[in-house]
Every structure is written in C-alpha cells, then in structure tokens.
Amino acid sequence: MNSSENKANDFLAEGDRLFKQQEYDEALENYTNALSHSKLEFNLPVEVESLSQMARISLRENDLDSAIDWLDKAQEKTTVSEPMGYSRFLGVKGRYFWKSEQMDEARMIFTEMYQYCLEKELTGRAIDAAHMVAIVSESLEEQIKWSQLGIETAENNDAEFWLGPLWNNLAGTYYEMDKFDLALDCYLKAREYHWRFSGEMGKLFADYHVGMTYRHLKDYKKAAQWLRPVLAWAERLGNHSAIGQACEDLAEIELAINNKSEGLKLLNQAKQQYQAAGFDSSWKEVWDNVILRIKQVKESN
C-alpha cells in the first residue's frame, strides 16, 4: 500500500476548513500538498478539486490570469463521471466568469452545476450553485426565484449553515427593490443563522444590515440602537469598511432629524474610514457617494 494513500483527501479537507475560515495562505499550502499527493495516489477527483481551489484563491486575489491557468489544468483532468471533481470545477469556473463580468456564461455554468449536483445528490454544492445563480441573475425576479430555491433546498436537507448567506442574498434583492419591510424580515432571518454559524465579521454585518434597513424604514430609534453597537464593535476590530458604513448610516439618521453638524461630522468620519479601506480606488461608487453627500450637506441651508 502506498504510504501516501489518503493524504490527498486529508490535505484537501484541511484546505477547505482553512478556506472557510478565510485563512487563504494556509489553505493554499494545503491545496498544494493535496495536489502533490493526489498525483502520487492517482486520485483524480482530488487533483481536480485542488487545482480548482487554487484557482479560487487566485480569484479572491483578483488574479484572473492565474485563476484561468489553474482552471485550464483542472479542465484537462476533469470528467462528468467524477462528481466531486467536476462539481467543484464548475463552481470555480462559474466564479471565474462572474469575476470577469461574463454573466451569461456564469449563469449557464451555475445552472448546469445546480442540476448536476441534484442528480448526484451533492446537496451542499447544489445549494451553492443556486446561491450563485441568484447573484449573477440579471433580473430581480430571477434573483428572488433562485434565492428561494436555495433556501428551500437548504431547509429540506438539514443544511442550516447555508441559510445565513441565502436569506442575506434574498434580503439584498428586496433592498435593491426598495421593499424594505421584506428586506428587514429576510435580514432578521439571515442574522439568526449568521449568529449560529458565521464568524465574527459575518455576525457584525448581520447586525449592520438590520440597522441599515431600519434606517430606510425611517425607524431611526431602532436603527441607531443597532448601528451604534455595530460602530463600537467595528472600531474594536479596526475594520475601516465596517466603521465607514456604520458612520455613514448614523450620519443619515442625524441629518434626517435635522442635526446637520453631527451628520456632517459622521460623514467626514465615514470618508476617512473609506479612504483607509482603499475605497477611493477599489469601490468608487461608495466613495463618490460620500463625497457628494458631504458637498450637499455643506451647501444646504
């Protein structure tokens, strides 16, 4: 018996665990080891999964060239008769099209992945596929349809850990449609599951989204009750993005109740935090909006 037998699976599992914890450097090291041992063990599914996950880490770094290189290697090895490798390959290939803004291709890949994973009884990956179809769907109606399909699949298969992201996704669609009452219901459901299954940042943003939506419902008292603890929490973590977003929402609350000086102060704090987070180059929509709001408030009577 080969002394390296089963090591490929062990390294892959550890890589997946670290990836979920957002420890990407350590995950990459384990995927690299999984790839090496998969070749020694002639374990083709793990070889494909490892190559695919190495591509996914490149995508997280916005290195599309490296990602497609890894995916091309995975595609050379993958076959529809190996469900674990093929389904993982489809999931990362779809994300490559998503990141490269080829949405039609992404939708096709994720839809294929959903049907394939259902047929092969890979429930978790089917849910992931439904979640991603909702994200890349062009119409809001399709986003709602696929979000609800993902939720239904998760609820019927005891996959509760998926329900935080799925409810969050549906909430975001309703929020975009200005259906803030429906968005709030979904964000509260998402929060329940994020607080059971997510890490600290997932919990923080779950609370932020509730406060943000209360603000849009003009329930400023409840909004502040959620957002002020979020701001303090984000400050303890030193997360510039979360601090900036909480400050911006709290600023809008102050402006809505005619407290211009405090609103302007909070908007300037948001601007400073967004700049520290690099939003002036990486998230221009948010950056341009806070600059515009500061100008509008200064020019208002």
C-alpha positions in Angstrom: 0.0 0.0 0.0 1.4 3.4 -0.9 2.5 5.3 2.2 0.9 8.5 0.8 -2.6 6.9 0.4 -5.4 9.1 1.7 -3.1 12.0 2.4 -4.5 13.9 -0.6 -8.0 13.7 0.9 -6.7 14.9 4.3 -4.9 17.9 2.8 -7.9 18.8 0.7 -10.2 18.6 3.7 -7.9 20.8 5.8 -7.6 23.3 2.9 -11.4 23.5 2.8 -11.6 24.1 6.5 -9.0 26.9 6.4 -10.6 28.4 3.3 -13.9 28.7 5.1 -12.1 30.5 8.0 -10.6 32.9 5.4 -7.1 31.7 6.1 -6.2 31.7 2.5 -2.4 31.4 2.6 -2.6 28.3 4.8 -5.4 26.9 2.7 -3.3 27.3 -0.5 -0.4 25.4 1.2 -2.8 22.5 1.9 -4.3 22.5 -1.6 -0.8 22.5 -3.0 0.0 19.4 -0.8 -3.3 17.8 -1.8 -2.3 18.3 -5.5 1.1 16.7 -5.0 -0.3 13.7 -3.1 -3.2 13.2 -5.5 -0.8 12.6 -8.3 1.1 10.0 -6.2 -2.1 8.3 -5.3 -3.7 8.6 -8.7 -6.6 10.3 -7.1 -8.1 12.2 -10.0 -11.1 13.8 -8.2 -8.8 15.4 -5.5 -6.4 16.6 -8.2 -9.2 18.4 -9.9 -10.6 19.8 -6.7 -7.2 21.0 -5.6 -6.5 22.7 -8.9 -9.9 24.3 -8.8 -9.5 25.6 -5.3 -6.1 27.0 -6.2 -7.9 28.9 -9.0 -10.5 30.1 -6.5 -7.8 31.6 -4.2 -6.4 33.4 -7.2 -9.9 34.8 -7.9 -10.1 36.1 -4.4 -6.8 38.0 -5.1 -8.3 39.3 -8.3 -5.6 37.5 -10.3 -7.8 36.3 -13.2 -4.8 35.2 -15.3 -3.5 32.8 -12.7 -7.1 31.6 -12.0 -7.7 30.7 -15.6 -4.3 28.9 -15.8 -5.3 26.7 -12.8 -8.8 26.1 -14.2 -7.3 25.1 -17.6 -5.3 22.5 -15.8 -8.3 21.3 -13.9 -10.4 21.1 -17.1 -7.8 18.8 -18.7 -8.3 16.4 -15.8 -12.0 16.7 -15.0 -14.8 14.4 -16.3 -18.5 14.3 -15.7 -18.1 10.7 -14.3 -16.3 12.1 -11.2 -18.9 14.1 -9.3 -16.7 15.6 -6.6 -14.1 16.9 -9.0 -16.5 18.0 -11.8 -18.9 19.8 -9.4 -16.0 21.7 -7.7 -14.6 22.7 -11.2 -18.0 24.0 -12.3 -18.3 26.1 -9.1 -15.0 27.8 -9.6 -15.4 28.1 -13.4 -18.7 29.9 -12.8 -17.0 32.2 -10.3 -14.3 33.0 -12.9 -16.9 34.2 -15.3 -18.6 36.1 -12.6 -15.4 37.9 -11.6 -14.6 38.6 -15.2 -18.1 40.1 -15.7 -19.2 37.4 -18.2 -22.6 37.0 -16.6 -24.4 34.9 -19.3 -21.6 32.3 -19.1 -21.7 32.4 -15.3 -25.4 31.8 -15.2 -25.1 28.8 -17.7 -22.3 27.2 -15.6 -24.1 27.6 -12.2 -27.4 26.4 -13.6 -25.6 23.3 -15.0 -23.9 22.8 -11.6 -27.3 23.0 -9.8 -28.9 20.3 -11.9 -25.8 18.1 -11.9 -25.4 18.3 -8.1 -29.0 17.5 -7.5 -28.7 14.4 -9.8 -25.5 13.3 -7.9 -27.1 14.1 -4.5 -24.4 16.7 -3.7 -26.9 18.9 -1.7 -24.4 21.4 -0.3 -23.0 22.1 -3.8 -26.4 22.3 -5.3 -27.3 25.0 -2.7 -24.0 26.8 -3.5 -25.0 26.8 -7.2 -28.5 28.1 -6.5 -27.0 30.9 -4.4 -24.6 31.8 -7.2 -27.3 31.8 -9.9 -29.2 34.3 -7.7 -26.1 36.5 -7.5 -25.4 36.5 -11.2 -29.1 36.6 -12.5 -29.9 39.7 -14.5 -33.5 40.2 -13.4 -34.6 40.8 -9.8 -37.4 38.2 -10.3 -34.8 35.6 -11.2 -32.7 36.6 -8.2 -35.7 36.1 -5.9 -36.6 32.7 -7.6 -33.1 31.3 -7.2 -32.7 32.6 -3.7 -36.0 31.0 -2.6 -35.0 27.8 -4.4 -31.7 27.7 -2.5 -33.5 28.4 0.8 -36.0 25.6 0.1 -33.2 23.1 -0.8 -31.2 24.0 2.4 -34.3 23.7 4.7 -35.3 20.4 3.2 -31.8 18.9 3.6 -30.7 20.0 7.0 -28.2 22.4 5.6 -28.9 25.3 8.0 -25.4 26.7 7.9 -26.3 27.8 4.3 -29.3 29.8 5.4 -27.4 32.9 6.6 -26.0 33.7 3.1 -29.1 32.6 1.3 -31.5 34.8 3.4 -29.0 37.6 3.2 -29.0 37.4 -0.6 -32.8 37.5 -0.8 -32.8 40.5 1.6 -30.3 42.3 -0.7 -32.6 41.8 -3.6 -35.7 43.2 -1.8 -33.5 46.1 -0.5 -32.5 46.9 -4.1 -36.2 46.9 -5.0 -36.9 49.4 -2.1 -39.1 46.7 -0.4 -37.5 47.5 2.9 -40.2 45.7 5.0 -39.5 42.4 3.2 -35.8 43.1 3.3 -35.9 43.5 7.1 -37.7 40.2 7.5 -35.1 38.5 5.5 -32.1 40.2 7.2 -33.5 39.2 10.6 -33.7 35.6 9.4 -30.2 35.8 8.0 -29.0 37.2 11.3 -30.4 34.2 13.2 -28.2 31.8 11.1 -25.2 34.1 10.9 -25.1 34.2 14.7 -25.3 30.4 14.8 -22.8 29.5 12.1 -20.7 32.5 10.9 -17.5 34.1 12.2 -17.3 37.5 13.9 -17.4 39.6 10.7 -20.5 37.7 9.5 -22.2 38.4 12.8 -21.2 42.1 12.7 -22.5 42.7 9.2 -25.7 40.7 10.0 -26.4 43.3 12.8 -25.3 46.2 10.5 -27.8 45.1 7.8 -30.7 45.1 10.3 -29.8 48.6 11.4 -29.3 49.9 7.9 -32.8 48.6 6.9 -34.5 50.2 9.9 -33.0 53.5 8.8 -34.6 53.1 5.3 -37.9 52.3 7.1 -37.4 55.7 8.9 -37.4 53.9 12.3 -34.4 56.0 13.4 -34.6 55.0 17.0 -34.3 51.3 16.3 -31.8 51.9 13.5 -29.5 53.7 16.0 -30.0 51.0 18.6 -28.5 48.5 16.1 -25.9 50.8 14.4 -24.2 52.3 17.4 -23.1 48.9 18.9 -22.0 47.9 15.4 -19.8 51.0 15.2 -18.3 50.3 18.5 -17.7 46.7 17.5 -16.1 47.6 14.2 -13.9 50.1 16.0 -12.6 47.4 18.4 -11.8 45.3 15.3 -10.3 48.2 13.4 -12.3 47.3 10.3 -12.3 50.5 8.2 -15.0 49.4 5.9 -17.4 48.5 8.7 -16.6 51.7 10.6 -17.2 53.8 7.5 -20.6 52.1 6.7 -21.9 52.5 10.2 -20.8 56.1 10.3 -22.5 56.9 7.0 -25.8 55.4 8.2 -25.6 57.1 11.5 -24.9 60.3 9.7 -28.0 60.0 7.6 -30.0 59.4 10.7 -28.7 62.7 12.2 -29.4 64.5 9.0 -32.9 63.1 8.9 -33.6 64.5 12.3 -32.1 67.9 11.3 -28.9 67.5 13.3 -26.7 68.8 10.5 -23.4 69.3 12.5 -23.4 65.8 13.8 -24.4 64.4 10.5 -21.6 66.2 8.7 -19.1 65.1 11.4 -20.1 61.4 10.9 -19.9 61.8 7.1 -16.4 63.0 7.3 -15.5 60.1 9.6 -17.0 57.8 7.0 -14.9 59.4 4.3 -11.7 59.0 6.4 -12.5 55.3 7.0 -13.4 54.6 3.4 -10.1 56.1 2.3 -8.3 54.0 4.8 -10.1 51.0 3.4 -9.0 52.0 -0.1 -12.5 52.7 -1.4 -11.3 55.8 -3.3 -9.8 53.4 -5.8 -11.5 50.0 -5.1 -15.1 50.9 -4.5 -15.7 54.2 -6.4 -19.5 54.1 -6.1 -19.4 54.2 -2.3 -16.5 56.8 -2.3 -18.2 59.1 -4.8 -21.4 58.9 -2.9 -19.9 60.0 0.4 -18.1 62.9 -1.3 -21.3 64.0 -2.9 -23.2 63.8 0.4 -20.6 65.9 2.2 -20.9 68.5 -0.5 -24.7 68.5 -0.4 -24.8 68.9 3.3 -22.3 71.8 3.3 -24.3 73.6 0.6 -27.7 73.1 2.3 -29.3 75.9 4.3 
